[in-house]
Amino acid sequence: MRVLSGIQPSGKLHIGNFFGAMRQHLQLQAEHNCFYFIADYHALTSNPTPAEVAGHTLDVAMDYIALGLDTEKTIFWRQSDVPEVTELTWLLSCVTPMGLLQRCTSYKDKVAQGLSPNHGLFAYPVLQAADILIYNSDLVPVGADQKQHIEVTRDIAIRFNNAYSKVFTVPKEHIIKSVAVVPGIDGRKMSKSYGNTIEIFEPEVSVRKKIMKIVTDSTPVEDPKDPDKCNVFALLKLVASPEELAEWESKYRNGGMGYGQAKKRLAELMIDYFKPFRQKRTKLENNIDYVKEVLAKGAERAKAVARETLEKARQAVGLKK
């Protein structure tokens, strides 16, 4: 099946991005025809500087390749290199009810977080629908909290198909079986907007410092502790073996262990987990031309599919050449 997903270049990727979605994206390559893009058009809704857009786009590309993206099998490109998606966005906009967009919670949530309201932010779901529909996507992997995005896309596709002719594949969501919410160093969900992240490829010294700052409760060393309520233990679940995790759980419940011990071990495990990827990432930093070539080749492959779909949509609405 054809799987599609995009990721915004809105900053350095962190371990919440990896364990929450990226790892599953990479696993899907083994069984599916995967289309993954860097959503630089979407990133513009927060009005970043040109340097931020360009720099973060390359960072995301290097991160994905270093972490195991199969550049031969998987189509991987920069969204803006396939401008056909913007024309399709307009065609879809003309069948999208205002009420559908007004009900989208993502716009309200982002404005509540301090983003300046603009048309791009409000109409974001239509561009997202175009991203999905232009590549005839069967499955779109999302977290459970993003299910509404796919429901909107399905609604738009059905409306267009009913109004004109059956041009689009109506996609299905693929709910990612993720770990529980990855906590940041302050205990809230790890997010760039909270400034509480541990970046995948930040310097090892910085990783250790951040992990030692993870918020814990004030339970005395000698007392038993509840691992299910501990941010450190939640992160240990991501990188410790089942056997070691069981040992840590026993230490927590028996008491006599300080959180500092668990933090130090977590830092070791986290650094070891990403070490082989870090080495590949360093090589890519010294070969930016290769990274750009991967994106350019991916864009050509993606564009071939997009052009065909867009032409069908143009003909369906009467824009015949």
Secondary structure as UniProt FT lines:
FT   STRAND          2..7
FT   HELIX           15..17
FT   HELIX           18..22
FT   HELIX           23..28
FT   TURN            29..31
FT   STRAND          33..38
FT   HELIX           40..43
FT   HELIX           44..46
FT   HELIX           50..66
FT   TURN            67..68
FT   TURN            71..73
FT   STRAND          75..78
FT   HELIX           79..81
FT   HELIX           84..93
FT   TURN            94..95
FT   HELIX           98..102
FT   HELIX           105..112
FT   TURN            113..114
FT   HELIX           119..122
FT   HELIX           124..133
FT   TURN            134..136
FT   STRAND          139..142
FT   HELIX           144..146
FT   HELIX           147..163
FT   STRAND          172..175
FT   TURN            185..186
FT   HELIX           192..194
FT   TURN            200..201
FT   HELIX           204..212
FT   TURN            221..222
FT   HELIX           227..229
FT   HELIX           231..239
FT   HELIX           242..254
FT   HELIX           259..285
FT   HELIX           288..317
//
